[in-house]
């Protein structure tokens, strides 16, 4: 199987970085991590870091579904 060495965390649209960072802070705040921007992520349990990334992915998929006209009404 061929591997892709381009990096999975690379932002393809650099202008989106600020919006993604803002989304990350909003989701972390919703999850009870109000000072997420100043927390040393290395000291957080992987479960908490995973929640933030997982909810970001879920929200981005939901937004994409809505933009394609097949969005769901639940979050």
N, CA, C and O atoms as a Tripos MOL2 file, in Angstrom:
@<TRIPOS>MOLECULE
protein
  300   299    75     0     0
PROTEIN
NO_CHARGES

@<TRIPOS>ATOM
      1 N           0.8400   -1.1790    0.0000 N.3       1 UNK1
      2 CA          0.0000    0.0000    0.0000 C.3       1 UNK1
      3 C           0.8870    1.2440    0.0000 C.2       1 UNK1
      4 O           1.8470    1.3260    0.7650 O.2       1 UNK1
      5 N           0.5710    2.1860   -0.8370 N.am      2 UNK2
      6 CA          1.3360    3.4290   -0.9330 C.3       2 UNK2
      7 C           0.9970    4.3460    0.2310 C.2       2 UNK2
      8 O          -0.1350    4.3600    0.7140 O.2       2 UNK2
      9 N           1.9660    5.0960    0.6670 N.am      3 UNK3
     10 CA          1.7420    6.0440    1.7520 C.3       3 UNK3
     11 C           1.8190    7.4580    1.2170 C.2       3 UNK3
     12 O           2.5020    7.7310    0.2310 O.2       3 UNK3
     13 N           1.1200    8.3390    1.8700 N.am      4 UNK4
     14 CA          1.0960    9.7470    1.4760 C.3       4 UNK4
     15 C           1.8450   10.5200    2.5500 C.2       4 UNK4
     16 O           1.4010   10.5720    3.6970 O.2       4 UNK4
     17 N           2.9610   11.1120    2.2000 N.am      5 UNK5
     18 CA          3.7990   11.8200    3.1630 C.3       5 UNK5
     19 C           3.5380   13.3220    3.1980 C.2       5 UNK5
     20 O           4.3970   14.0790    3.6500 O.2       5 UNK5
     21 N           2.3820   13.7680    2.7340 N.am      6 UNK6
     22 CA          2.1090   15.2000    2.6930 C.3       6 UNK6
     23 C           1.7110   15.7430    4.0540 C.2       6 UNK6
     24 O           1.7040   16.9590    4.2420 O.2       6 UNK6
     25 N           1.3820   14.8880    5.0050 N.am      7 UNK7
     26 CA          1.0100   15.3510    6.3310 C.3       7 UNK7
     27 C          -0.4790   15.5640    6.4620 C.2       7 UNK7
     28 O          -1.0760   16.3000    5.6780 O.2       7 UNK7
     29 N          -1.0800   14.9270    7.4430 N.am      8 UNK8
     30 CA         -2.5340   15.0070    7.5800 C.3       8 UNK8
     31 C          -2.9800   16.2710    8.3060 C.2       8 UNK8
     32 O          -4.1610   16.6150    8.2560 O.2       8 UNK8
     33 N          -2.0800   16.9650    8.9720 N.am      9 UNK9
     34 CA         -2.4530   18.1640    9.7230 C.3       9 UNK9
     35 C          -2.1840   19.4490    8.9530 C.2       9 UNK9
     36 O          -2.3020   20.5430    9.5050 O.2       9 UNK9
     37 N          -1.8300   19.3210    7.7040 N.am     10 UNK10
     38 CA         -1.5170   20.4910    6.8960 C.3      10 UNK10
     39 C          -2.8140   21.1540    6.4460 C.2      10 UNK10
     40 O          -3.6970   20.4880    5.9050 O.2      10 UNK10
     41 N          -2.9310   22.4390    6.6630 N.am     11 UNK11
     42 CA         -4.1040   23.1860    6.2290 C.3      11 UNK11
     43 C          -3.9350   23.5270    4.7570 C.2      11 UNK11
     44 O          -2.9660   24.1740    4.3610 O.2      11 UNK11
     45 N          -4.8910   23.0830    3.9560 N.am     12 UNK12
     46 CA         -4.7960   23.2910    2.5120 C.3      12 UNK12
     47 C          -5.1090   24.7190    2.1110 C.2      12 UNK12
     48 O          -4.6170   25.1970    1.0890 O.2      12 UNK12
     49 N          -5.9260   25.4100    2.9040 N.am     13 UNK13
     50 CA         -6.2700   26.8000    2.6310 C.3      13 UNK13
     51 C          -5.7480   27.6240    3.8120 C.2      13 UNK13
     52 O          -6.4110   27.7000    4.8470 O.2      13 UNK13
     53 N          -4.5700   28.2420    3.6740 N.am     14 UNK14
     54 CA         -3.9620   28.9630    4.7970 C.3      14 UNK14
     55 C          -4.8690   30.0190    5.4200 C.2      14 UNK14
     56 O          -4.7690   30.3010    6.6140 O.2      14 UNK14
     57 N          -5.7500   30.6000    4.6180 N.am     15 UNK15
     58 CA         -6.6500   31.6250    5.1460 C.3      15 UNK15
     59 C          -7.6500   31.0450    6.1510 C.2      15 UNK15
     60 O          -8.2660   31.7920    6.9120 O.2      15 UNK15
     61 N          -7.8100   29.7430    6.1580 N.am     16 UNK16
     62 CA         -8.7670   29.0850    7.0570 C.3      16 UNK16
     63 C          -8.2040   28.8840    8.4560 C.2      16 UNK16
     64 O          -8.9560   28.5470    9.3710 O.2      16 UNK16
     65 N          -6.9140   29.0800    8.6460 N.am     17 UNK17
     66 CA         -6.2860   28.8120    9.9400 C.3      17 UNK17
     67 C          -6.9560   29.5780   11.0760 C.2      17 UNK17
     68 O          -7.2420   28.9960   12.1220 O.2      17 UNK17
     69 N          -7.2100   30.8580   10.8930 N.am     18 UNK18
     70 CA         -7.8130   31.6680   11.9480 C.3      18 UNK18
     71 C          -9.2100   31.1550   12.3010 C.2      18 UNK18
     72 O          -9.5660   31.0850   13.4770 O.2      18 UNK18
     73 N          -9.9940   30.7990   11.2930 N.am     19 UNK19
     74 CA        -11.3390   30.2830   11.5350 C.3      19 UNK19
     75 C         -11.2850   28.9480   12.2650 C.2      19 UNK19
     76 O         -12.0970   28.6970   13.1560 O.2      19 UNK19
     77 N         -10.3340   28.0850   11.8970 N.am     20 UNK20
     78 CA        -10.1960   26.7990   12.5730 C.3      20 UNK20
     79 C          -9.7380   26.9830   14.0190 C.2      20 UNK20
     80 O         -10.2190   26.2950   14.9190 O.2      20 UNK20
     81 N          -8.8120   27.9090   14.2370 N.am     21 UNK21
     82 CA         -8.3700   28.1850   15.6120 C.3      21 UNK21
     83 C          -9.5180   28.7130   16.4570 C.2      21 UNK21
     84 O          -9.6580   28.3340   17.6200 O.2      21 UNK21
     85 N         -10.3420   29.5850   15.8810 N.am     22 UNK22
     86 CA        -11.4970   30.1320   16.6000 C.3      22 UNK22
     87 C         -12.4950   29.0240   16.9200 C.2      22 UNK22
     88 O         -13.0420   28.9720   18.0210 O.2      22 UNK22
     89 N         -12.7280   28.1390   15.9530 N.am     23 UNK23
     90 CA        -13.6360   27.0160   16.1780 C.3      23 UNK23
     91 C         -13.1120   26.1170   17.2910 C.2      23 UNK23
     92 O         -13.8830   25.6480   18.1280 O.2      23 UNK23
     93 N         -11.8140   25.8790   17.3020 N.am     24 UNK24
     94 CA        -11.1990   25.0380   18.3270 C.3      24 UNK24
     95 C         -11.4240   25.6380   19.7130 C.2      24 UNK24
     96 O         -11.7570   24.9180   20.6550 O.2      24 UNK24
     97 N         -11.2420   26.9570   19.8430 N.am     25 UNK25
     98 CA        -11.4340   27.6080   21.1400 C.3      25 UNK25
     99 C         -12.8980   27.5750   21.5660 C.2      25 UNK25
    100 O         -13.1950   27.3790   22.7450 O.2      25 UNK25
    101 N         -13.8210   27.7650   20.6110 N.am     26 UNK26
    102 CA        -15.2530   27.7190   20.9320 C.3      26 UNK26
    103 C         -15.6570   26.3340   21.4090 C.2      26 UNK26
    104 O         -16.3860   26.2020   22.3920 O.2      26 UNK26
    105 N         -15.1930   25.3080   20.7250 N.am     27 UNK27
    106 CA        -15.5450   23.9380   21.1010 C.3      27 UNK27
    107 C         -14.9330   23.5830   22.4430 C.2      27 UNK27
    108 O         -15.5920   22.9630   23.2780 O.2      27 UNK27
    109 N         -13.6800   23.9660   22.6630 N.am     28 UNK28
    110 CA        -13.0480   23.6960   23.9550 C.3      28 UNK28
    111 C         -13.8130   24.3770   25.0790 C.2      28 UNK28
    112 O         -13.9890   23.7990   26.1520 O.2      28 UNK28
    113 N         -14.2680   25.5950   24.8430 N.am     29 UNK29
    114 CA        -15.0500   26.3130   25.8440 C.3      29 UNK29
    115 C         -16.3710   25.5920   26.1200 C.2      29 UNK29
    116 O         -16.7870   25.4710   27.2720 O.2      29 UNK29
    117 N         -17.0290   25.1120   25.0540 N.am     30 UNK30
    118 CA        -18.2720   24.3560   25.2170 C.3      30 UNK30
    119 C         -18.0480   23.0850   26.0250 C.2      30 UNK30
    120 O         -18.9540   22.6180   26.7160 O.2      30 UNK30
    121 N         -16.8420   22.5220   25.9400 N.am     31 UNK31
    122 CA        -16.5120   21.3000   26.6620 C.3      31 UNK31
    123 C         -15.9620   21.5760   28.0600 C.2      31 UNK31
    124 O         -15.5320   20.6560   28.7570 O.2      31 UNK31
    125 N         -15.9770   22.8530   28.4670 N.am     32 UNK32
    126 CA        -15.5480   23.1990   29.8210 C.3      32 UNK32
    127 C         -14.0790   23.5410   29.9580 C.2      32 UNK32
    128 O         -13.5720   23.6220   31.0760 O.2      32 UNK32
    129 N         -13.3880   23.7400   28.8590 N.am     33 UNK33
    130 CA        -11.9720   24.1110   28.8890 C.3      33 UNK33
    131 C         -11.8490   25.5550   28.4260 C.2      33 UNK33
    132 O         -11.3940   25.8210   27.3130 O.2      33 UNK33
    133 N         -12.2530   26.4770   29.2750 N.am     34 UNK34
    134 CA        -12.3470   27.8830   28.8820 C.3      34 UNK34
    135 C         -10.9880   28.5300   28.6030 C.2      34 UNK34
    136 O         -10.9240   29.5180   27.8700 O.2      34 UNK34
    137 N          -9.9310   28.0120   29.1550 N.am     35 UNK35
    138 CA         -8.5960   28.5880   28.9390 C.3      35 UNK35
    139 C          -7.7450   27.6870   28.0480 C.2      35 UNK35
    140 O          -6.5350   27.5790   28.2480 O.2      35 UNK35
    141 N          -8.3680   27.0450   27.0730 N.am     36 UNK36
    142 CA         -7.7040   26.0640   26.2120 C.3      36 UNK36
    143 C          -6.5180   26.6530   25.4610 C.2      36 UNK36
    144 O          -5.5300   25.9590   25.2210 O.2      36 UNK36
    145 N          -6.6060   27.9080   25.0920 N.am     37 UNK37
    146 CA         -5.5280   28.5450   24.3290 C.3      37 UNK37
    147 C          -4.2350   28.6330   25.1350 C.2      37 UNK37
    148 O          -3.1440   28.5820   24.5670 O.2      37 UNK37
    149 N          -4.3530   28.7660   26.4570 N.am     38 UNK38
    150 CA         -3.1630   28.9270   27.2860 C.3      38 UNK38
    151 C          -2.7560   27.6410   28.0050 C.2      38 UNK38
    152 O          -1.7620   27.6330   28.7310 O.2      38 UNK38
    153 N          -3.5020   26.5650   27.8150 N.am     39 UNK39
    154 CA         -3.1820   25.2810   28.4530 C.3      39 UNK39
    155 C          -2.0590   24.6010   27.6900 C.2      39 UNK39
    156 O          -2.0230   24.6420   26.4600 O.2      39 UNK39
    157 N          -1.1380   23.9720   28.4220 N.am     40 UNK40
    158 CA         -0.1110   23.1380   27.8000 C.3      40 UNK40
    159 C          -0.7820   21.8400   27.3750 C.2      40 UNK40
    160 O          -1.0990   21.0000   28.2170 O.2      40 UNK40
    161 N          -1.0020   21.6710   26.0690 N.am     41 UNK41
    162 CA         -1.7520   20.5230   25.5630 C.3      41 UNK41
    163 C          -1.0750   19.2010   25.9110 C.2      41 UNK41
    164 O          -1.7310   18.1610   25.9650 O.2      41 UNK41
    165 N           0.2340   19.2400   26.1470 N.am     42 UNK42
    166 CA          0.9590   18.0330   26.5330 C.3      42 UNK42
    167 C           0.5810   17.5320   27.9170 C.2      42 UNK42
    168 O           0.8050   16.3650   28.2400 O.2      42 UNK42
    169 N           0.0100   18.4070   28.7360 N.am     43 UNK43
    170 CA         -0.4040   18.0120   30.0800 C.3      43 UNK43
    171 C          -1.8640   17.5840   30.1540 C.2      43 UNK43
    172 O          -2.3210   17.1180   31.1990 O.2      43 UNK43
    173 N          -2.6010   17.7370   29.0540 N.am     44 UNK44
    174 CA         -4.0040   17.3090   29.0210 C.3      44 UNK44
    175 C          -4.0750   15.8240   28.6860 C.2      44 UNK44
    176 O          -3.2590   15.3180   27.9170 O.2      44 UNK44
    177 N          -5.0390   15.1360   29.2570 N.am     45 UNK45
    178 CA         -5.2360   13.7360   28.8560 C.3      45 UNK45
    179 C          -5.6060   13.6710   27.3760 C.2      45 UNK45
    180 O          -6.2660   14.5710   26.8570 O.2      45 UNK45
    181 N          -5.1840   12.6140   26.7050 N.am     46 UNK46
    182 CA         -5.4700   12.4800   25.2780 C.3      46 UNK46
    183 C          -6.9630   12.4690   25.0170 C.2      46 UNK46
    184 O          -7.4050   12.8750   23.9420 O.2      46 UNK46
    185 N          -7.7440   12.0140   25.9780 N.am     47 UNK47
    186 CA         -9.1980   11.9950   25.8090 C.3      47 UNK47
    187 C          -9.7330   13.4170   25.6240 C.2      47 UNK47
    188 O         -10.5760   13.6510   24.7580 O.2      47 UNK47
    189 N          -9.2520   14.3690   26.4320 N.am     48 UNK48
    190 CA         -9.7260   15.7550   26.3130 C.3      48 UNK48
    191 C          -9.2910   16.3750   24.9980 C.2      48 UNK48
    192 O         -10.0910   17.0340   24.3330 O.2      48 UNK48
    193 N          -8.0360   16.1750   24.6100 N.am     49 UNK49
    194 CA         -7.5670   16.6910   23.3180 C.3      49 UNK49
    195 C          -8.3510   16.0510   22.1810 C.2      49 UNK49
    196 O          -8.6850   16.7180   21.2020 O.2      49 UNK49
    197 N          -8.6430   14.7710   22.3050 N.am     50 UNK50
    198 CA         -9.3980   14.0650   21.2800 C.3      50 UNK50
    199 C         -10.8190   14.5730   21.1540 C.2      50 UNK50
    200 O         -11.3650   14.6430   20.0530 O.2      50 UNK50
    201 N         -11.4220   14.9300   22.2860 N.am     51 UNK51
    202 CA        -12.7810   15.4870   22.2430 C.3      51 UNK51
    203 C         -12.8110   16.7490   21.4010 C.2      51 UNK51
    204 O         -13.7050   16.9200   20.5730 O.2      51 UNK51
    205 N         -11.8470   17.6330   21.6000 N.am     52 UNK52
    206 CA        -11.8230   18.8940   20.8600 C.3      52 UNK52
    207 C         -11.6950   18.6160   19.3660 C.2      52 UNK52
    208 O         -12.4680   19.1480   18.5690 O.2      52 UNK52
    209 N         -10.7340   17.7920   18.9810 N.am     53 UNK53
    210 CA        -10.5530   17.4640   17.5750 C.3      53 UNK53
    211 C         -11.7380   16.7180   16.9890 C.2      53 UNK53
    212 O         -12.1270   16.9610   15.8460 O.2      53 UNK53
    213 N         -12.3080   15.8170   17.7620 N.am     54 UNK54
    214 CA        -13.4540   15.0520   17.2960 C.3      54 UNK54
    215 C         -14.6740   15.9170   17.0580 C.2      54 UNK54
    216 O         -15.3730   15.7590   16.0560 O.2      54 UNK54
    217 N         -14.9310   16.8350   17.9830 N.am     55 UNK55
    218 CA        -16.0710   17.7300   17.8100 C.3      55 UNK55
    219 C         -15.8440   18.7100   16.6610 C.2      55 UNK55
    220 O         -16.7910   19.0980   15.9770 O.2      55 UNK55
    221 N         -14.5830   19.1100   16.4480 N.am     56 UNK56
    222 CA        -14.2870   19.9720   15.2970 C.3      56 UNK56
    223 C         -14.6200   19.2330   14.0020 C.2      56 UNK56
    224 O         -15.2550   19.7900   13.1060 O.2      56 UNK56
    225 N         -14.1900   17.9870   13.9100 N.am     57 UNK57
    226 CA        -14.4510   17.1880   12.7250 C.3      57 UNK57
    227 C         -15.9480   17.0100   12.5160 C.2      57 UNK57
    228 O         -16.4480   17.1540   11.4000 O.2      57 UNK57
    229 N         -16.6550   16.6990   13.5880 N.am     58 UNK58
    230 CA        -18.1000   16.5060   13.5060 C.3      58 UNK58
    231 C         -18.7870   17.7730   12.9950 C.2      58 UNK58
    232 O         -19.6710   17.7040   12.1400 O.2      58 UNK58
    233 N         -18.3800   18.9210   13.5160 N.am     59 UNK59
    234 CA        -18.9920   20.1920   13.1110 C.3      59 UNK59
    235 C         -18.6510   20.5260   11.6530 C.2      59 UNK59
    236 O         -19.5080   21.0090   10.9130 O.2      59 UNK59
    237 N         -17.4150   20.2730   11.2420 N.am     60 UNK60
    238 CA        -17.0220   20.5540    9.8610 C.3      60 UNK60
    239 C         -17.7680   19.6550    8.8780 C.2      60 UNK60
    240 O         -18.1630   20.1070    7.8040 O.2      60 UNK60
    241 N         -17.9640   18.3850    9.2380 N.am     61 UNK61
    242 CA        -18.7250   17.4800    8.3780 C.3      61 UNK61
    243 C         -20.1680   17.9660    8.2810 C.2      61 UNK61
    244 O         -20.7580   17.9700    7.2010 O.2      61 UNK61
    245 N         -20.7260   18.3710    9.4050 N.am     62 UNK62
    246 CA        -22.1010   18.8800    9.4230 C.3      62 UNK62
    247 C         -22.2320   20.1130    8.5250 C.2      62 UNK62
    248 O         -23.1990   20.2360    7.7730 O.2      62 UNK62
    249 N         -21.2680   21.0160    8.6070 N.am     63 UNK63
    250 CA        -21.2970   22.2140    7.7730 C.3      63 UNK63
    251 C         -21.1930   21.8470    6.2960 C.2      63 UNK63
    252 O         -21.8740   22.4450    5.4630 O.2      63 UNK63
    253 N         -20.3570   20.8780    5.9640 N.am     64 UNK64
    254 CA        -20.2030   20.4620    4.5740 C.3      64 UNK64
    255 C         -21.4910   19.8300    4.0630 C.2      64 UNK64
    256 O         -21.8930   20.0670    2.9240 O.2      64 UNK64
    257 N         -22.1360   19.0280    4.9020 N.am     65 UNK65
    258 CA        -23.3980   18.4100    4.5030 C.3      65 UNK65
    259 C         -24.4580   19.4680    4.2350 C.2      65 UNK65
    260 O         -25.2100   19.3680    3.2650 O.2      65 UNK65
    261 N         -24.5170   20.4700    5.0830 N.am     66 UNK66
    262 CA        -25.4890   21.5380    4.8880 C.3      66 UNK66
    263 C         -25.2090   22.3010    3.5990 C.2      66 UNK66
    264 O         -26.1370   22.6470    2.8690 O.2      66 UNK66
    265 N         -23.9470   22.5620    3.3170 N.am     67 UNK67
    266 CA        -23.6130   23.3280    2.1170 C.3      67 UNK67
    267 C         -23.9000   22.5440    0.8370 C.2      67 UNK67
    268 O         -24.1020   23.1310   -0.2260 O.2      67 UNK67
    269 N         -23.9180   21.2070    0.9450 N.am     68 UNK68
    270 CA        -24.2270   20.3780   -0.2200 C.3      68 UNK68
    271 C         -25.7260   20.1100   -0.3310 C.2      68 UNK68
    272 O         -26.1690   19.4120   -1.2420 O.2      68 UNK68
    273 N         -26.4950   20.6600    0.5850 N.am     69 UNK69
    274 CA        -27.9400   20.5110    0.5140 C.3      69 UNK69
    275 C         -28.4670   19.2430    1.1430 C.2      69 UNK69
    276 O         -29.6750   19.0060    1.1260 O.2      69 UNK69
    277 N         -27.6030   18.4280    1.6940 N.am     70 UNK70
    278 CA        -28.0590   17.1920    2.3130 C.3      70 UNK70
    279 C         -27.8420   17.1790    3.7960 C.2      70 UNK70
    280 O         -27.6980   16.1160    4.3980 O.2      70 UNK70
    281 N         -27.8170   18.3690    4.4060 N.am     71 UNK71
    282 CA        -27.5250   18.4770    5.8270 C.3      71 UNK71
    283 C         -28.6050   17.8760    6.7030 C.2      71 UNK71
    284 O         -29.7800   17.8120    6.3400 O.2      71 UNK71
    285 N         -28.1620   17.4420    7.8630 N.am     72 UNK72
    286 CA        -29.0880   16.9250    8.8550 C.3      72 UNK72
    287 C         -29.4400   18.0330    9.8190 C.2      72 UNK72
    288 O         -28.7520   19.0520    9.8710 O.2      72 UNK72
    289 N         -30.4860   17.8510   10.5710 N.am     73 UNK73
    290 CA        -30.9240   18.8970   11.4940 C.3      73 UNK73
    291 C         -30.3640   18.7070   12.8870 C.2      73 UNK73
    292 O         -30.5360   19.5850   13.7320 O.2      73 UNK73
    293 N         -29.6880   17.5730   13.1660 N.am     74 UNK74
    294 CA        -29.1320   17.3360   14.5030 C.3      74 UNK74
    295 C         -27.6560   17.6150   14.4910 C.2      74 UNK74
    296 O         -27.0090   17.5980   13.4430 O.2      74 UNK74
    297 N         -27.1370   17.8700   15.6520 N.am     75 UNK75
    298 CA        -25.7270   18.1620   15.8080 C.3      75 UNK75
    299 C         -25.0350   17.1080   16.5710 C.2      75 UNK75
    300 O         -23.8280   17.2000   16.7960 O.2      75 UNK75
@<TRIPOS>BOND
     1     1     2 1
     2     2     3 1
     3     3     4 2
     4     3     5 am
     5     5     6 1
     6     6     7 1
     7     7     8 2
     8     7     9 am
     9     9    10 1
    10    10    11 1
    11    11    12 2
    12    11    13 am
    13    13    14 1
    14    14    15 1
    15    15    16 2
    16    15    17 am
    17    17    18 1
    18    18    19 1
    19    19    20 2
    20    19    21 am
    21    21    22 1
    22    22    23 1
    23    23    24 2
    24    23    25 am
    25    25    26 1
    26    26    27 1
    27    27    28 2
    28    27    29 am
    29    29    30 1
    30    30    31 1
    31    31    32 2
    32    31    33 am
    33    33    34 1
    34    34    35 1
    35    35    36 2
    36    35    37 am
    37    37    38 1
    38    38    39 1
    39    39    40 2
    40    39    41 am
    41    41    42 1
    42    42    43 1
    43    43    44 2
    44    43    45 am
    45    45    46 1
    46    46    47 1
    47    47    48 2
    48    47    49 am
    49    49    50 1
    50    50    51 1
    51    51    52 2
    52    51    53 am
    53    53    54 1
    54    54    55 1
    55    55    56 2
    56    55    57 am
    57    57    58 1
    58    58    59 1
    59    59    60 2
    60    59    61 am
    61    61    62 1
    62    62    63 1
    63    63    64 2
    64    63    65 am
    65    65    66 1
    66    66    67 1
    67    67    68 2
    68    67    69 am
    69    69    70 1
    70    70    71 1
    71    71    72 2
    72    71    73 am
    73    73    74 1
    74    74    75 1
    75    75    76 2
    76    75    77 am
    77    77    78 1
    78    78    79 1
    79    79    80 2
    80    79    81 am
    81    81    82 1
    82    82    83 1
    83    83    84 2
    84    83    85 am
    85    85    86 1
    86    86    87 1
    87    87    88 2
    88    87    89 am
    89    89    90 1
    90    90    91 1
    91    91    92 2
    92    91    93 am
    93    93    94 1
    94    94    95 1
    95    95    96 2
    96    95    97 am
    97    97    98 1
    98    98    99 1
    99    99   100 2
   100    99   101 am
   101   101   102 1
   102   102   103 1
   103   103   104 2
   104   103   105 am
   105   105   106 1
   106   106   107 1
   107   107   108 2
   108   107   109 am
   109   109   110 1
   110   110   111 1
   111   111   112 2
   112   111   113 am
   113   113   114 1
   114   114   115 1
   115   115   116 2
   116   115   117 am
   117   117   118 1
   118   118   119 1
   119   119   120 2
   120   119   121 am
   121   121   122 1
   122   122   123 1
   123   123   124 2
   124   123   125 am
   125   125   126 1
   126   126   127 1
   127   127   128 2
   128   127   129 am
   129   129   130 1
   130   130   131 1
   131   131   132 2
   132   131   133 am
   133   133   134 1
   134   134   135 1
   135   135   136 2
   136   135   137 am
   137   137   138 1
   138   138   139 1
   139   139   140 2
   140   139   141 am
   141   141   142 1
   142   142   143 1
   143   143   144 2
   144   143   145 am
   145   145   146 1
   146   146   147 1
   147   147   148 2
   148   147   149 am
   149   149   150 1
   150   150   151 1
   151   151   152 2
   152   151   153 am
   153   153   154 1
   154   154   155 1
   155   155   156 2
   156   155   157 am
   157   157   158 1
   158   158   159 1
   159   159   160 2
   160   159   161 am
   161   161   162 1
   162   162   163 1
   163   163   164 2
   164   163   165 am
   165   165   166 1
   166   166   167 1
   167   167   168 2
   168   167   169 am
   169   169   170 1
   170   170   171 1
   171   171   172 2
   172   171   173 am
   173   173   174 1
   174   174   175 1
   175   175   176 2
   176   175   177 am
   177   177   178 1
   178   178   179 1
   179   179   180 2
   180   179   181 am
   181   181   182 1
   182   182   183 1
   183   183   184 2
   184   183   185 am
   185   185   186 1
   186   186   187 1
   187   187   188 2
   188   187   189 am
   189   189   190 1
   190   190   191 1
   191   191   192 2
   192   191   193 am
   193   193   194 1
   194   194   195 1
   195   195   196 2
   196   195   197 am
   197   197   198 1
   198   198   199 1
   199   199   200 2
   200   199   201 am
   201   201   202 1
   202   202   203 1
   203   203   204 2
   204   203   205 am
   205   205   206 1
   206   206   207 1
   207   207   208 2
   208   207   209 am
   209   209   210 1
   210   210   211 1
   211   211   212 2
   212   211   213 am
   213   213   214 1
   214   214   215 1
   215   215   216 2
   216   215   217 am
   217   217   218 1
   218   218   219 1
   219   219   220 2
   220   219   221 am
   221   221   222 1
   222   222   223 1
   223   223   224 2
   224   223   225 am
   225   225   226 1
   226   226   227 1
   227   227   228 2
   228   227   229 am
   229   229   230 1
   230   230   231 1
   231   231   232 2
   232   231   233 am
   233   233   234 1
   234   234   235 1
   235   235   236 2
   236   235   237 am
   237   237   238 1
   238   238   239 1
   239   239   240 2
   240   239   241 am
   241   241   242 1
   242   242   243 1
   243   243   244 2
   244   243   245 am
   245   245   246 1
   246   246   247 1
   247   247   248 2
   248   247   249 am
   249   249   250 1
   250   250   251 1
   251   251   252 2
   252   251   253 am
   253   253   254 1
   254   254   255 1
   255   255   256 2
   256   255   257 am
   257   257   258 1
   258   258   259 1
   259   259   260 2
   260   259   261 am
   261   261   262 1
   262   262   263 1
   263   263   264 2
   264   263   265 am
   265   265   266 1
   266   266   267 1
   267   267   268 2
   268   267   269 am
   269   269   270 1
   270   270   271 1
   271   271   272 2
   272   271   273 am
   273   273   274 1
   274   274   275 1
   275   275   276 2
   276   275   277 am
   277   277   278 1
   278   278   279 1
   279   279   280 2
   280   279   281 am
   281   281   282 1
   282   282   283 1
   283   283   284 2
   284   283   285 am
   285   285   286 1
   286   286   287 1
   287   287   288 2
   288   287   289 am
   289   289   290 1
   290   290   291 1
   291   291   292 2
   292   291   293 am
   293   293   294 1
   294   294   295 1
   295   295   296 2
   296   295   297 am
   297   297   298 1
   298   298   299 1
   299   299   300 2
@<TRIPOS>SUBSTRUCTURE
     1 UNK1         2 RESIDUE 1 A UNK
     2 UNK2         6 RESIDUE 1 A UNK
     3 UNK3        10 RESIDUE 1 A UNK
     4 UNK4        14 RESIDUE 1 A UNK
     5 UNK5        18 RESIDUE 1 A UNK
     6 UNK6        22 RESIDUE 1 A UNK
     7 UNK7        26 RESIDUE 1 A UNK
     8 UNK8        30 RESIDUE 1 A UNK
     9 UNK9        34 RESIDUE 1 A UNK
    10 UNK10       38 RESIDUE 1 A UNK
    11 UNK11       42 RESIDUE 1 A UNK
    12 UNK12       46 RESIDUE 1 A UNK
    13 UNK13       50 RESIDUE 1 A UNK
    14 UNK14       54 RESIDUE 1 A UNK
    15 UNK15       58 RESIDUE 1 A UNK
    16 UNK16       62 RESIDUE 1 A UNK
    17 UNK17       66 RESIDUE 1 A UNK
    18 UNK18       70 RESIDUE 1 A UNK
    19 UNK19       74 RESIDUE 1 A UNK
    20 UNK20       78 RESIDUE 1 A UNK
    21 UNK21       82 RESIDUE 1 A UNK
    22 UNK22       86 RESIDUE 1 A UNK
    23 UNK23       90 RESIDUE 1 A UNK
    24 UNK24       94 RESIDUE 1 A UNK
    25 UNK25       98 RESIDUE 1 A UNK
    26 UNK26      102 RESIDUE 1 A UNK
    27 UNK27      106 RESIDUE 1 A UNK
    28 UNK28      110 RESIDUE 1 A UNK
    29 UNK29      114 RESIDUE 1 A UNK
    30 UNK30      118 RESIDUE 1 A UNK
    31 UNK31      122 RESIDUE 1 A UNK
    32 UNK32      126 RESIDUE 1 A UNK
    33 UNK33      130 RESIDUE 1 A UNK
    34 UNK34      134 RESIDUE 1 A UNK
    35 UNK35      138 RESIDUE 1 A UNK
    36 UNK36      142 RESIDUE 1 A UNK
    37 UNK37      146 RESIDUE 1 A UNK
    38 UNK38      150 RESIDUE 1 A UNK
    39 UNK39      154 RESIDUE 1 A UNK
    40 UNK40      158 RESIDUE 1 A UNK
    41 UNK41      162 RESIDUE 1 A UNK
    42 UNK42      166 RESIDUE 1 A UNK
    43 UNK43      170 RESIDUE 1 A UNK
    44 UNK44      174 RESIDUE 1 A UNK
    45 UNK45      178 RESIDUE 1 A UNK
    46 UNK46      182 RESIDUE 1 A UNK
    47 UNK47      186 RESIDUE 1 A UNK
    48 UNK48      190 RESIDUE 1 A UNK
    49 UNK49      194 RESIDUE 1 A UNK
    50 UNK50      198 RESIDUE 1 A UNK
    51 UNK51      202 RESIDUE 1 A UNK
    52 UNK52      206 RESIDUE 1 A UNK
    53 UNK53      210 RESIDUE 1 A UNK
    54 UNK54      214 RESIDUE 1 A UNK
    55 UNK55      218 RESIDUE 1 A UNK
    56 UNK56      222 RESIDUE 1 A UNK
    57 UNK57      226 RESIDUE 1 A UNK
    58 UNK58      230 RESIDUE 1 A UNK
    59 UNK59      234 RESIDUE 1 A UNK
    60 UNK60      238 RESIDUE 1 A UNK
    61 UNK61      242 RESIDUE 1 A UNK
    62 UNK62      246 RESIDUE 1 A UNK
    63 UNK63      250 RESIDUE 1 A UNK
    64 UNK64      254 RESIDUE 1 A UNK
    65 UNK65      258 RESIDUE 1 A UNK
    66 UNK66      262 RESIDUE 1 A UNK
    67 UNK67      266 RESIDUE 1 A UNK
    68 UNK68      270 RESIDUE 1 A UNK
    69 UNK69      274 RESIDUE 1 A UNK
    70 UNK70      278 RESIDUE 1 A UNK
    71 UNK71      282 RESIDUE 1 A UNK
    72 UNK72      286 RESIDUE 1 A UNK
    73 UNK73      290 RESIDUE 1 A UNK
    74 UNK74      294 RESIDUE 1 A UNK
    75 UNK75      298 RESIDUE 1 A UNK
